[in-house]
Each structure stands twice: as C-alpha cells, then as structure tokens.
Amino acid sequence: MRDFEYLAPRSIGEAVALLQQHGAKARCLAGGTDLVLMMTDKIATPAYVIDIKHIPELNVFEWDPTGGLTIGAAVPFRILERSDVVQRHYPGMAESAGEVGSWQIRNLATPGGNLCTASPSAEIAPILWALDAQVTIAGPNGSRRIPVQQFVTGVRRTALEPEELLVDIRVPPPGERAGSHYIKLKERQKMDIAFVGVAAAVELEPGDGVIREAKIALGAVAPTPIRVPKAEATLRGQRLTDERLEEAGREAADAAKPITDVRASAEYRKEMVHVLTKRAIRQAVAIATQH
Amino acid sequence: MTATETKTTTTNGRTDGANGVHQIGRSVPRIDALDKVTGRAQYTADLHLPGTCYGAFLRSPHAHARVVSIDTSEAERMPGVVAVISAASIARDLAIVVEEEMHAARRVLSLFPNVGGKVTYHGQKIAAVAAATKELAEEACERIKVEYEVLPPVIDVREAVKEGAPLVHDETKPVDGLDHGPFAAPTLFNIAGQNHRNEGDVDAGFREADRIFEDTYVIPRAHQTYIEPQSTVADVARDGSVTVWTSTQGHFAVRSNLANSLRIPLSKINVIGMTIGGGFGAKFGGIVDTYCVLLAQKARRPVKIIYTREEEFLDAKPAPGAVITVKTGVKEDGTITARQAWALWDTGVGSGGCYATNRVKGVYKIEHFKVDAYDVHTNKPAPGAYRAPGAPQATFAGETQLNRICAAMGWDPVEFRLKNMREGDQIAFKETLQAVADRAGWAKRQSKTGPNEGWGVAVGEWTNGAGPASAVVSVHEDGKVHVFYGLMDLTGTDTAMAQIAAEVLGVRYEDVTVSRGDTNSAPFGTASGGSVVTFSFGNAVKRAAEDAKKRLLELAADHLEVAVEDLELANGRVSVKGNDESLVTVAQLGQMALRSKGGPIVGHGSFASEPSATTTAAQIVKVSFDPDTGQVRLRKLYGSLDVGKALNPMACEGQMEGGLVQGFAWGLMEQMRYAEDGRNWNPGLLDYRVPTTLDFPDIESVMVEMPTKNGPFGVKGIGEPPIAPGVACLVSAVADATGVWINEVPLTPERVLHAIKANGKK
C-alpha cells in the first residue's frame, strides 16, 4: 500500500471542501472493505483518504411511514440486516444485506460504499433498483437527489463528480400489500460473490391477488444492475399464474446480457436468471399476500 | 480381531486403569491452545529483527515464453533497494567457482531463468529484490525490464502427450507409448515420469468377467490453502553462517535443502521452526527460504519474505490434477476379476504423482491388476504433496467406478465392498466400513431419502510412513516432566507426545511440558508429513520416557530398599506393590537424583523406521440437489477411521473431520483453473473456493481401534487417510440423487445442471 494522508471531516461541508481541494487524488472511506483491498493491490492509490464516518448526516438510519427509509452512506449492512423495520417493510433488502461477506464484514461494509464501488455484482444494487430508491449527493453547489438507477453508470463508474459525496440512500415506503425478495446465486452458502442476483418487489391490489405493481431487477448479468420493464409489464394488473411467471422469467433471461468468466458461463447465467426470477416473484407475492 | 468401536462423543474425564489414571485415551485440550487463541503463538510474520528488509519477486506474466532480456539496472539504483538477484547476478557471484564445482552450482543457477532460457509457467520467479520496505521491493520489481518472446502453452495433459504439442522443457525426450488404452500412441511427449505395474494377467482376468466397465475420471489441481502463507526470515552472519526462521513441516529438511541448493555447509545453517499455520504437505522448503537466504547473503541484513495469497496460487506446490481411466471386470456373483488403470498426472514443470495410480486397486482382493501411468509436463508450477498425496485422485477413480458398477448390477455398495475387501493381520478394512454403515443407518437409508436426495459411500486407505526421530525426556526436581525434541507440531502432536510421556512416567498430562529445539540444538527428527509423527516420534518419546522411568525406579529402589521389580509407578509416585504406605513421589526422586551418583534424570529415545499397517477411512454422505440450478448440498456426513489406538480421541476426531472436509471440498468446489493462454485464472480465495462451516452439516465420526504392533500403544498414523474417500463419496451420492454419473469434478452447479440436462436429452 502506498502512503496516504488520512482526513476525517466532521460535516458534509468540510468533506466537500476536502474533495474540492484534492479532487481525483482523494477517495472516500466508509467501511473500507473494498477500498483498502484496492489500495493493497494498488488498483487505487489515493494520496488522501477521507473518512466519512464522522459526518452526522451520513450516519442517519431513519424510518418514516410517509417518507420511507433513509440509509446514511456510512451505515453498515449489519444494521439493515438486523433492523425490524427493514425486515418488515423491505424483506428483500434484509435478504440482500445479509448476503454480503461475513458478520465481521457486514459490521464494516456499507450499502453506500457498495453503490460507490459500482461492481456489477454489488449485493445491495438489485433490490434498490427494484424498490426505486433514490440517492442524495452533496457537492459544492448544495445537494441533489437522483434515482439510484442513474447513479451507477458503468463498471466501477458512478454519477459522482470528483468533488461530490454520497450522503444517503432513500427508499420510498412500500404500499399496503407489498412484498419483496432477493435471491443470490452462488457456489458457497455464504462469503461468496453473486453469479446472478435477482430482486423482485411487488404490490397487490387490496383484497385480491391481482398484481398492482411489479418491479424486477437483475445483478451480475450486465455492466450495471438492470430493470426488466417487459417482465414487469407482463405481471402488472394480472394474477400470478404459472404461465405469467414463466413468461416473466423468460423475459428477464432475454434482458440479461451476462458474460462468460471464471465463475460461470453466459448461458448458465441467463438460464439462472430465468429460474431465479420466477422464484423471486413467487416469494415476493407470497410475502405480499400475508399483508 | 479385537476391533472396538469407541464413541466419539469425547469425554474429558479420565479412565481409571489398573495402573492408576491413564493419560492416553484422554481428550485433553491442545498443549498450545491458550497461546494460539490469545495470539501469543509466534509465527514467522510476527518476527521483527532490527534492520530487517523485505523481499519481493518479479514474476512471469506468461505461461510459456523465451526470455529475451532482463535489465535490473534501474531497480538496483533505487534508494532503499539493498539487493537484486536474478540468474545473471547469481552467475556473476559464482564466477569464482572452479570447474569441478559447476555441477553442484547447477541447482542454485536454476533458481531463476537465464536470458535465452524459458519461463515455463505464469508466475514463475524471474528476479527477487530486497528493500527497506515491502512496497519499495515491489516497486523495484516493477522497474525490472524483461523482454519475452511469447510461446504457445500446453495446459491439458491429454494434449501435452500428443505429437506436435509445445514442449514444456526443450530437453524432455519423447518416450515409447502404449499400444492399448485411452492414450495409445507410438510415442508420448512431455513425459516427466512413468509408473507401470503388472500383477497377474489382466487380459485373462477380463476374459473371466461377465461385465466390463470402463470410465475416465478428471480431477483438477487443488491448492492446500493453509491459512498461513509461505514465509521466511533469513539472516547471514559475517562468517557466512545462516539463521533461518520459517514456517515449515520439517526444519531439518529445510536445513538440508538449503545446504544442497546453496552449497552452504550443513553445520553453518541453523533453522528455527516457527509456529506453523498449516502445511498439508506444501511446507518442506524451497518455495521462499532459498531465495530469502540468497537475498540475505547479498543484503548483509535480515530479509523477510511473506507470500501473498496470490503468490500462493501462482507459485507454490499444489496437488496435481489427473485424468484416470479405469477398467474393471466383475462376475455376476459379485467378485472382481481384473482391474486396469491408465493415468496422466498433471505435474506441471515438475513431476511426482503417477505412483499413486496404484491406489486405484483399493483395499480389495483383485488378482489381476495393471497400471500404466505418467507424469506429464504442462505449463503450470510443479506439484507438491497434499495430505495423502495422490490418494484422493486415485480413490475418486477407483471408488466411484465401484459404485457405478454396483448401481448397474443392482448390488449394495457396502455389501459388495465387504465381500471383496482384503483381510489380514493388524488391518480392519471391513470393521471400519461396517462401523460407518451402522452409524449412518445405511441399510435403512431408503426410508430416509426424499426426492432429489441420494447417498454415497467410499473407502480410502493409507499406510503411514516412518522416519528417524529422537527425543529427550527429563524429570525435574518438582516432579514435572519435560520433553525436548525437533518435532514440528502441525496437528496437535506435541499434545500427544506429552500424553505418551505422562503415561509412561505415571504423571498427569498437565505436568508435562514440551519444547522444540532448532536444528542446532535438537536431536534429528524427520519432517512432519506422511502421517509419520505420532508413530515415529511417539516411539522415540516412549523410549525416552521409559529410559527416564528406569532411572526413577532405580532411585526409588535404592531409597525404599526394595527390588525394582517390586515397585510400581503411578499417580506421580513410586510405591511398593501391595504396600501403599511405602512410597516416594516423583518430585522427591527428582530432587534425590541431583545428589545421586547418576545425576539428573534424563531419558533418551531414538527410533529409525518400522513398518506400520494399513488403515482405512470410510465415509458416507447424504446429499440433495436443486434440479433447476444444479446446486448440491451436503445433508448428512459420517466418517470412520481405524486409528490403531486413539491417544487423544478429540484430536483424532479433529483429523477425521479436517481430512473429510478437504476431500469433499475438492469434489464440491475446489479447483485451480488455467485460461487458454495458460495464465492462472483464479489466483485468490474469491474464485478459488474453499468451503465455510455453513457448507457442511455436522459430521459424525466413528473410531475403530485395530492396533499395529510397531506403533506406540498400537497407534497408526491417521492424518492423511480421511481426505481420500471424499471426492468419490460425493460424486456417487450425486449420481444416486440425479441418476447421472459426473466423472469430472468439482461438481459446480453449472456442471451438475449441464450433466442433468444432457442426460435428459438422451
């Protein structure tokens, strides 16, 4: 690891000022579970490491029935995974948070950092895509809020400008009869990387089984997480039948553009998108039906 | 036959015997447990000598290339760089060598490729740098300029043996091939070694058979993935004497390797074996220690090299992969008439593997048996030992095929094995298999099997080696006992040795301490590998303790004024048989000894080599699989092992579970992969998967005790056998569940799904 200067700002203003001053020579540190490895391998060689964990706004973890959930950029996965609110209102998010690394890793690593690393297999991404989350970004001209789908722009690329900082992730409140689920395909039970990740979030019409809204997102099968509007349209306004499910699964597989690498072939990944999309939808609907 | 099954539910209580409290057979905690869990154990990386500099390597980015030029000048000029070594620098340093020494110098000259020579695998060392910091050393390596002429690599052994394949080593001569079998050809290329074995007449045996089965099994290279990477610190004194602190299974082996490869007199090398974080066969030296000493000689300062995990995968000594074809003839009555095996072992730029093909025979009565096996060069690093070297690969082929035969013939795989197993003195093949079958409820398994579930069984065998070992046992004036020797403890053997000394000397295990000497101070001891330790050092320690006991009894006889024969030693005291009043404690005897004619009580014991008896590991697994994703889960696991005598049942159980997990992991997920250009494709733990505890159910272990005559208290070496059956056991269970025999491992979800689908289309 190369030498660097450690900076620990106490406010968003201070952090942005440091980013303005050091620009591309600086990297923000949350849990450090990605950044420190990149620095060890010299993939990242920042001259300044800005620890964002001492900024109050970045440690906010708040639930409000009308505003939804706010997850500060420095809040670790383990908080999400164990939160009653998350387990009740966003079960798919609790699943996905619990799939990251080990307990030790999840006590350090953050969803915010996971988004900023912008790996195609990022655990938290598909469910945030499916839940239509937004992110708050602070910069020299104040803050802006964009849909999470616009935040990740490519493999390890985000919409953040060099002088900008991710402040939080905002997840809208779920509907009355909503359910979500996330499935990660991997070889090991835990401590593994996703070969394919599928998230489904659904909302049912009151009193019956008609799907009012369905959102499906895929991870690790394209340069960025993707939504599958076609499969969503197939389900919207319909009851869940085997035929609909099959169709949605096939449409998701068609939308996936995976690569062949050391972990799996593109063909296998596509096929698994089909299988797991069906499972994720079925489970999300089952959860929604309980409400 | 006195095989007894012991419950493995270990009790920490003691068993009372005629001789008081027995110290063997007790599940005592490891003697080093507290040091390890509190972080006090000293590993090589924990050593910080004043003035230490750090070593790093420049490695080949190509699997196969000619080295056109190497320019180290810029690296050498960097401030903080204290030594740069390469083939050229070594040749320069050896310039004074007289002609007759050139032969001896060849080994040191071959440590790095020469300009004009070749690199033969991705990650091969080109040069090494020592610098004030690790970062600086790495940066200096990056500044070394190397020009390559890239050559086509050969990765698959089946391609490597064919005419026209790239030659890994230009000097390897073609050999005569075979006129039979899967790779029949007039000439074979890239052959590094051969093993031909012929018992009886296989052709006659196959003529007797009612059915003949032939299958080809493919198993990849596996890395031992010890937690602690290869690491060494070396320091060279003004007079040229060398001190090496290292993570090794055998510090005496490291000493002789260094003496031979660097032409340093043995007496000028002292090797200090540090606490080891796992070895499994890969830590006998040569991977970093040689280079570390060369750098220290040049730097005139201590040099430290700690491998990264990536370096482990690129350039250590993993287990060889293999392609093994097995042909077996059986009669309708369930007897095996003949067995034949052909094998190509993927030994990379080295050799060592093909002899293990003989293990395809297993523990069965087979009159006609033939093997034609080859070590084959590929553009990969040389292989090393991995727990029961070659046994998991050969057992995969042999045992999986037996299960396939049973499935095809409608035979029960346990009954078939029991029918065909060999019997003999000091062996318990049948008892061991029966023990695990009973524990698993094998006979009633059908009633416990749901959809997409299946069962597998397999048996592995191993006979422990033996080697020279020696020990010194002292009885101190407080009655405590100390064992001193040159044993590298990998698996808890210090604990077992303390138990042996305690048992012989009638004291408690807790009253025994153990220490390991460096190669300057300790008497010679064989390296810890080949399951030799408890057998060999156990005998040495037992003899040394008996020697000390003799002195104790003589002193007591003198003191109590009775004959030695009338004394008994137990519970920390010597008493007159039948007279509890007349006694003297071991502590008192320890004090008396200091004033006695013979002096302090010190016992010596040495052992060279005696044959042991074969042991068996039998395992049963229940698996389930997901027909949509191909994912396989282990649901129930049972293992049995003939341990000879369990000195410490808890430690035995640890060995049984550890070996079993490594075997199943190789079948389930572990594989070193190489891309088409020959580069290592998964040089890290992200994509070289080892299981976590969540991938395994609880393991039920059953110990069988069939003592061997030459082992201390009947002990057999048990470290290795439990790894042998796992791959075959798993593959057979998945076949039972899916109806498909998948003859290539690991059983990744994709491979399993592909096989199921291909089978469905038939």
Chai-1 contact restraints between the chains, C-beta under 6 A:
chainA,res_idxA,chainB,res_idxB,connection_type,confidence,min_distance_angstrom,max_distance_angstrom,comment,restraint_id
A,E187,B,M669,contact,1.0,0.0,6.0,A-B,restraint_1
A,E187,B,R689,contact,1.0,0.0,6.0,A-B,restraint_2
A,R188,B,R689,contact,1.0,0.0,6.0,A-B,restraint_3
A,R188,B,D695,contact,1.0,0.0,6.0,A-B,restraint_4
A,Q189,B,L694,contact,1.0,0.0,6.0,A-B,restraint_5
A,Q189,B,D695,contact,1.0,0.0,6.0,A-B,restraint_6
A,K190,B,T692,contact,1.0,0.0,6.0,A-B,restraint_7
A,K190,B,L694,contact,1.0,0.0,6.0,A-B,restraint_8
A,M191,B,T692,contact,1.0,0.0,6.0,A-B,restraint_9
A,V262,B,W681,contact,1.0,0.0,6.0,A-B,restraint_10
A,V262,B,N682,contact,1.0,0.0,6.0,A-B,restraint_11
A,V262,B,D687,contact,1.0,0.0,6.0,A-B,restraint_12
A,A264,B,E750,contact,1.0,0.0,6.0,A-B,restraint_13
A,Y268,B,E750,contact,1.0,0.0,6.0,A-B,restraint_14
A,V275,B,D628,contact,1.0,0.0,6.0,A-B,restraint_15
A,V275,B,T629,contact,1.0,0.0,6.0,A-B,restraint_16
